[in-house]
């Protein structure tokens, strides 16, 4: 039982790496086929609505905690 589970875990790890590479290629070719700026804008809007996650600034309390710790050390 345990022997059959271990190879499955390894296969999952192997499958994740090619998916990441495909993501990089899709970003490089994001505007493929768009001849006008309007088409590019439509593709950006569609991506924002459906599957792109924009980076979000961390909540301010994370920095406040770090500052408090530095103040206590000094």
Order of alpha helices (4+ residues) and beta strands (2+ residues): alpha-alpha-alpha
